[in-house]
Amino acid sequence: MDYSTDYTTHAEAIAELFASTFTASEGGEEGALIGALARRLIAETPAGDLRVFTAWENGALLGGIFFTRLTYAGDPRTAFMMAPVAVATEHQGKGVGQRLIADGLDALRQEGVDIAVTYGDPAFYGRVGFEPVSEADLPAPQPLGQPEGWIAQSLTKEPLTPFSGPVRSVAAFDDPALW
């Protein structure tokens, strides 16, 4: 498996992966929403606030993950949110997602990012080091429909400690329908 951070060359293939994967698992409306989110993230997010990791095999896109900056006013630490995450339906259950996430988290560690956050299934993401956090300790940029899915991990040797100040996500995540 080959990993890439070049998302501009393959922008449409990446967006289609997210649309088709979410359509297969959650239905057409969710697929359209997440496909549009992927397109917006690629087209509108400043490069300094976006990291995209993809997995390829024999020229086929197997999976992808996005990391976008979360900014907490009054807190000097660097935080990135991992969302969305997709693995092509025919490649799910083979460890592609876990390897891709591990590769992305390692890259963020090497950059000096302090915290990674995601909003998803704690059982799945717990396998790659994410733990539940309260919104009081780590405010979310929008009201959460399922607060138990707000999970994070420290990418340093320091433990997770509360963040201060209001939080801002990249513009593509300003839609409450995503939360």
N, C-alpha and C positions, 0 to 999 in steps of 0.2 A: 504494500500500500504506500502511496506517495501522498505527502502532505503539502499544502500550498497556502500562502497568504495573499496570493494575487487574486483579488476579487474583481478588479475592473475588467479584466479580459474575459471573465466568465460570468459577468453579472446576470445575464438572462438565464443561464443554466442554473445558477444558484437560486434565483427567485423561483424558477419552475420546480426545483427540488423541494423547496419549502411549501409551495402551493400544492403540489401533488401528494407530498407526505401527509400534510395536515388534512387534505381532502379525504385521503384514504382512512385516516384514523378518527377524524372529528366531523367530517361532512364538508360539503361544498362551500358553505358560508364561511366556515373557519379557514378552509384552504385559501379562499379568496382574500380573507383578512390578513393571513400570515404571509401569503405571497406578495401582497401589496406592501406590507411592513418591510419585507426583505428588500423590495425595490426601493422604497423610501430610504431605508438605512444606507444602501449603497449609493444612491443618487444625491442624498441631501446631508449626510453626516460628515462633518469635517474629519479629515484623515487622522488627526490627532486624538479624536474621540471614538474611533472605530477600529476594531480588530476583527478580521474574518479569517477563519481557518476552515479549510476544506480537505477532504480525503478523496483520493482518486485511485482507480485501479484499471489499467489497460485503457486509459482515456475516458473511463466512465466515472461520473461524479457519484460517490457513495454517501457522503454526508457533509454537513456544514454546521458551523456555529458562529454566532455573532457575539462580540463583547463590545459594550458601549459604556462610555464614561458616565458615572454618577458624581455629581458635584455637591458636596455638603458645605454650605456656607459656614465659615468659622471653624472648619476642621481641615488640617493640612494633609491628611492622609489621602491617598489615591485609591479610588474604588471603581471597579468596572462591573457591569451587570452582564451576565451570560444569558442571552435570549435573542432570538429563538434558537433552538437546536433541532436538527432534522437528520435522519438517516433514511435513505431510500428504503421503501417498504421491503423489497426483496433482500435487503442486507441487514435488516434489524435482527437483534438477538445473536449477533456474531462478534460483539465487542467493538464494533466500529465506533460507536458513539463514545464509549468510555475511553478508547485510545485517543480519539480526537479531542475530547475534553481535557484529558491529561496533557496532551501536547499544547493546547491553548493555555492552560493554567501554568505550565512550565515556562512558556514564552512570556506571560505576564509577570511571573516571578523574576525572570531575568531582566525585565524592564524596570523592576522596582515597584510594581503595583502592590499595594498593601492588602486589599480586600477584594474578593470576588463574591458577588451576590447573584442569586437567581431566584426565579419564581416558578416553581414546578413541583414535581412529585418528590417529597423528601426521601422515600424509600429508594428510588432510582438514583437521585443525586447524592444521597448519603454514601453510596458506593465509591464516589470520587471525592469524598471529604467535606461535603456541604452539611451544615448542621442548622437546625431551626434557630431563628433569631426573632426577637419581638420587635414590633414596629416602634416601641418606645426606645429601644436601644439602637435601632437602625431604621430610621423612617423610610417609608416607600414614597416614590414620587407621586403616586395616585392611590386612592383608597383601594384596598385589596379585597377582592371577592372571596378569596380563600387564604386568610392570613397564615394558616399552617404551612402554606407553600413558599413562604418568604424565608429563604435559607441562605447561609453565607459561609465563607471560610477565610481564615487569615492566610495570606500568601507569604507571610514573614514568620519569624520565630515568636512574634508577639501574639498574645491571645486576643480574641475579638473583644473589644471594649466599645461602649456606646459612642456613637457619632453625634456631633453637635451641629446645630443649625439646620435650617430647612434644606431639603434636597431638590436637585434639579436633574432630570434625565435629558437625553438628546431629544430633539423635537419630534422625531418619529414615534416616541413612546408617550407623547402628550395625550393620546387618545384613551379615554377611560375604558373603552371596549376591550382594550388589551389587558386590562387588570382584573 
